[in-house]
Structure formats: structure tokens, C-alpha cells
């Protein structure tokens, strides 16, 4: 008997998950390109709300059919983290729910919840990677053709385009990471790999001009971990070969940012001062000194209240008292410890432990997705030393995907499940709603 459905018994009607995925990809594209340069920024808001509303509608349809709402491990964890943030807000000077960091957390929870519903199989995830790749490349192209692709020591690329150079660097870094996974584990044809390589080069060029040191370094860490998992057809891993390749790549990249004037003016001099500071040959620059001071001050105060901290988003108030200005600690570890204490810190980083343990212990998870999950977790652990990330939506989209992809089974293992679900297109399994493509 041939597995599948015939034209006579194929479900008819509107596929609500197909509509949702299309809205999701449009939103991703607009979030990169609708910056009031060529496309009005209001389209980002319009497509975001359209996607969220359709996602809520889809969740309600599934709940009515199945009698339960879909909640992933990631969504349950972030919801608990949000509740913990509400609790520690009780003794914080920061009480706002609809502005600031708590608002960003609400957006993150809603957006990641809906996206996980629609990224329900390998094909959807692959398309999401391509959506970020194409959208980020489109942004670089828009900046180039409008004369906005430039950055100097006085003006970092992204400072005037988005809400800050670090915001721009964050979204471009995430896009590069998706592209790297595609080129290492998904792209089979030389032509496709060349296209991806061109996109990566363009995005890395923009990252250099944005002058963010950590944003430039994390993709190399991500790529190296992808290589550590990669095996040939005989199951052999070539760790030495890939290690040499990464070292060579870093050598080339370092020489480019140090020897090409436009790169040196944007990022090279900042990287140089930081490396000199590490070896005691100078300072890391004004920004690096301030950030290090914030980290030291935060840890020094945290030990005075190690269990409960000082309240949600409260470090900025201490920074104003200590140095005269509102500052975040520029370190997610310090920020969480100071704000909520050790329990709050452990609750947040539980998801990283969960991702890494599941990647190594879950036998049904595919190698390419284990590589993605671990590379994301380790890359972000490094990133968190120099940035506050607990409320950054695009980073949490990637975290959510890191644990989501570990549930994707091999195609050969899906056949029985697919056939069973085609008999009843509303049956749900552990992969979440939409795996079977519900119809109206």
C-alpha cells in the first residue's frame, strides 16, 4: 500500500499553517528591510501584528479541536522566567510592565511561542534560515545602493539605521549564524554554497562596519562547533582539519580588519586595543573600561544580596548612583545576578543546560540539529559575557529554534506518523501543532 493520500481523500480547505508560515517569513523580511529607507517602518509593525494575531487564531483552532493548548519546553521556561521577573519587580524601583525590558520580554514570549507552532518540521526550519539569509542580504543591498553602507570610528554602521549599532549588529550576527548552518549542513550544490558564501561575506562586511567586537567573534565560534559535529559518509570527524581551517580563517579575518583602512577605522582599532588590554599592553578603550567597571561593580554588590538580588531591571539605577549615568552591566551574567540573585540566574541558564544535555543525550535527534543546538548555546554563552540578552527577541528566537530542531526526526522515522495523521489531519504529536498541517 502506498503511503499518502489520494486526491479523493486529501483534506480540503485553507491550510492555516501555510498562511502562518508565509506571514512569518514576510515579518522576518520586513524586520530587516522596513527601516524608512526604501520601505516604511510601519510595515514591520503591521506584519508583526498580522503574524501574532494569526498565530493566536491558529492556537485557538487547535485548542478547540484537541482540547489543549500547545506549549513547548522553551515557552514554558520563558513563561516561568517572566513570572520570576514579576516577583522580583515587587522590590525593584522598576515597576513598568508595558515599557522597557519587561515589555520586550512579553514580545519575546509571544513571538517565540507563535513561531514554534509554525516551525514544525525540517522544511519549515530550512525556509526560516533562508528567510533570515535573504532578508539580511536585502538589507545590506539596500544600504549599499542608498549610500548608507558605511561606518567609521565616529559613527558605527547601524547607529542611525536601527535603534543602535548593537541592535543592527545583533540581527546581522544571527543571520550569519543561520547562513553558516545552511552552508555547512544543508546546501549540497556548489552554486547554492557560493550564493550563501556571498551572503555571509556581505553580512560580515556590515558586521565589521558596525564595530561590534563580540558580534564579529561569535560567528567563528558557532562555525567551529558546527565543524566539530560534522562527520563524513563513513562517520569520521576531521577535527584537526577543521581546527586548522578555523585558525586560517581567523588569521585572514584579523589581517583584513587590521590592514584594510575602512575596516581598521571601524573595528580594527577597537579589536587592537582590546587585545592589548588582555596582554597588559594598554587599555581596552573607553567603552571596554566602562563595561569592565560595570561588571566589577555589579558582582561586588551582588555578593551583599546573593539569593534575591535587588529587583527586576534594577542594575541601571545602581549604575546611575555609582557612575552618574544609566548603564546596563553589558554582561548578562552580572545583570541577572544583581537583579534577581542566584536563583533567578539559575532559572534563566537552565535552558542552556537543557539544550546541551538534550543534544548529547537524545538519540533520535539528528546530528545536524545537534550541531545547531550546541553551537547556538555555546555561542550565546560567550556572547552573554559582553551583552545583556535576556530580553532580546531575535536571540531568543534562535534559542527557541535550538531546542525545537532537536525534536525533528529523520524522514524515514516519520512515515508511520505522517500516514496516521493524514487519516485525521488534526491529530497532534510531540512535535507540536501544525506538524500535520491542520485545515479549516
Secondary structure, 3 states (H helix, E strand, C coil): CCCCCCCCCCCCCCEHHHHHHHHHHHHHHHHHHCCCCCCCCHHHHHHHHHHHHHHHHHHHHHHHHHCCCCCCHHHHHHHHHHHHHHHHHCCCCCCCCCCHHHHHHHHHHHHHHHHHHHCCCHHHHHHHHHHHHHHHHHHHHHHHHCCCCCCCCCCCCCCCCCCCHHHHHHHHHHHHHHHHHHHHHHCCCHHHHHHHHHHHHHHHHHHHHHCCHHHHHHHHHHHHHHHHHCCCCCCCCCHHHHHHHHHHHHHHHHHHHHHCHHHHHHHHHHHHHHHHHHCCCCCCCHHHHHHHHHHHHHHHHHHHHCCCCCCCCCHHHHHHHHHCCCCCCCCHHHHHHHHHHHHHHHHHHHHHHHHHHHHHHCCCCCHHHHHHHHHHHHHHHHHCCCCCCCCCHHHHHHHHHHHHHHHCCCHHHHHHHHHHHHHCCCCCCCCCCCCCCCEC
